[in-house]
Amino acid sequence: MSVLLRTATLDDLDGIMAIETTTFANDAWSRASMTHELTAPGGRYLVATAEGDDATVVGYAGMLAPEGAREADVQTIAVLAEHRGRGLGRAMLTQLLGEARQAGVHEVFLEVRADNPGAQHLYESLGFEPIAVRKRYYMPDGVDAVVMRLTVPAAVTETVPTRAEPFGDAPLDRQDDRP
């Protein structure tokens, strides 16, 4: 199946919320919170959609990077379980980091659950470094958050297709032959 990355809109809210409540069952954002995120000034949200008639949302990622800010914050990233391991999360995050760099952002921060080593590895592979721990940050289960920071110019170097290009079944984190 091919997948497209594109800017998220309110029309994607149902698909985003379906993934949100499945992926983050204990601490999912409310529909009102997600609506605010999608419409907030400085919010940059992407969706990964399955090509076809229904354009099913299979992943999403968001970052807050207010205009003129030197810092940005990755707000959320999630991919449907059956689509994980194909590089969609990496592709969405790399796209957002590229947009942050173009907007003049120098540092990007995020929080990741201490019990999610897969996500931590993804972030570290893109140049994020752990800088702090927030004890019992994720409620109601009281899991710690690892705070990570990326210095943008040094790390956003991957080549990924643009949002308008389809992703096939090949891994998304590969370099291609483009000049």
C-alpha positions in Angstrom: 0.0 0.0 0.0 1.2 3.5 -0.8 1.0 6.3 1.8 1.1 10.1 1.4 2.3 12.7 3.8 0.3 15.9 3.8 -0.7 18.8 6.1 -3.4 17.8 8.5 -6.8 19.6 8.4 -9.9 19.4 10.6 -11.3 17.0 8.0 -8.7 14.5 9.4 -9.9 14.8 13.0 -11.9 11.6 13.1 -9.0 9.6 11.8 -6.5 11.3 14.1 -8.7 10.7 17.1 -9.2 7.0 16.2 -5.4 6.6 16.3 -5.0 8.8 19.4 -7.5 6.9 21.5 -6.1 3.5 20.4 -2.4 4.4 20.8 -2.7 6.5 24.0 -5.6 4.7 25.6 -4.7 5.9 29.2 -3.9 9.5 28.4 -5.4 10.3 25.0 -6.0 14.0 24.2 -9.6 15.1 24.0 -11.2 16.0 20.7 -11.3 19.6 21.8 -7.6 19.6 22.6 -6.7 18.0 19.3 -9.0 20.5 17.5 -7.1 23.3 19.2 -3.7 21.8 18.2 -4.7 21.5 14.6 -5.9 25.2 14.4 -3.4 26.8 16.8 -1.0 29.5 15.3 2.4 27.9 15.0 1.0 24.4 15.0 2.4 22.2 12.2 0.6 18.9 11.8 1.0 16.2 9.3 -1.0 13.1 8.5 0.1 9.9 6.7 -2.9 8.7 4.6 -3.5 5.5 2.7 -3.9 6.3 -1.0 -7.3 5.5 -2.3 -10.9 6.6 -2.2 -11.2 7.0 1.6 -7.7 8.5 2.3 -7.6 6.6 5.6 -5.3 8.3 8.2 -2.7 5.8 9.3 -0.4 8.2 11.3 0.0 11.8 12.4 2.6 14.0 13.9 2.5 17.5 15.3 4.9 20.2 16.4 4.4 23.7 17.9 6.8 26.2 16.3 5.5 29.7 16.8 6.5 32.2 14.1 9.9 33.7 14.9 10.6 31.3 17.8 14.0 29.7 18.1 12.6 26.7 19.9 9.9 24.2 18.9 8.2 21.3 20.7 7.1 18.0 19.2 3.6 17.7 20.6 2.7 14.2 19.4 3.4 11.4 16.9 1.5 8.2 16.4 1.2 5.5 13.7 -1.4 2.7 13.6 0.1 -0.5 14.9 -0.3 -2.3 11.6 1.7 0.4 9.8 4.6 0.7 12.3 8.1 -0.4 11.3 7.8 1.1 7.8 9.5 4.4 8.6 6.3 6.5 8.7 7.1 8.0 12.1 10.6 8.9 10.9 9.3 10.4 7.7 6.7 12.6 9.5 9.2 13.7 12.1 11.9 14.4 9.5 9.4 16.5 7.5 8.5 18.5 10.6 12.1 19.0 11.6 12.8 20.3 8.0 9.9 22.8 8.3 11.3 23.9 11.7 14.7 24.5 10.3 13.2 26.5 7.4 11.3 28.6 10.0 14.5 29.4 11.8 14.1 27.1 14.7 17.4 26.2 16.4 16.3 23.7 19.0 13.4 21.2 19.2 12.2 19.6 22.4 10.0 16.6 23.1 8.9 14.4 25.9 8.8 10.6 25.5 7.5 7.9 27.8 10.4 6.3 29.7 8.7 2.9 29.0 8.8 3.5 25.2 12.4 2.5 24.1 11.3 2.3 20.4 10.4 5.9 20.3 13.5 6.9 22.2 15.6 5.1 19.7 13.9 6.8 16.8 14.5 10.2 18.4 18.1 9.4 19.2 18.7 8.2 15.7 17.6 11.7 14.5 20.0 13.4 16.8 17.8 14.1 19.9 19.6 13.8 23.2 18.0 13.1 26.7 18.4 16.2 28.9 16.1 15.6 31.8 13.4 13.3 33.4 10.0 14.5 34.5 8.9 12.1 37.2 5.4 10.7 36.9 4.6 13.0 34.0 2.2 10.7 32.1 -1.0 10.2 34.0 -3.0 8.3 35.1 -0.3 5.5 35.1 2.5 7.7 36.5 5.2 6.9 33.9 8.2 9.2 33.8 8.9 11.4 30.7 12.3 11.6 29.2 12.9 15.2 27.9 14.9 15.3 24.8 16.5 18.1 22.8 17.7 18.4 19.2 20.0 21.1 17.9 18.3 21.4 14.4 21.0 22.4 11.9 23.3 19.6 13.0 20.8 16.8 12.6 18.2 17.2 9.9 20.1 15.8 7.0 17.9 12.9 5.7 16.4 13.0 2.3 12.7 12.2 2.3 10.1 12.6 -0.4 7.9 15.7 -0.3 4.4 15.6 1.1 2.9 15.2 -2.4 4.8 12.1 -3.2 3.4 8.6 -2.4 5.4 6.2 -0.3 5.4 2.6 -1.5 6.2 -0.5 0.4 10.0 0.3 0.5 11.5 1.6 3.7 11.0 5.3 4.1 14.2 6.1 5.8 16.5 5.3 2.9 18.5 7.8 0.9 17.3 8.1 -2.7 19.2 9.0 -5.9 17.9 12.5 -6.2 20.5 15.3 -6.8 
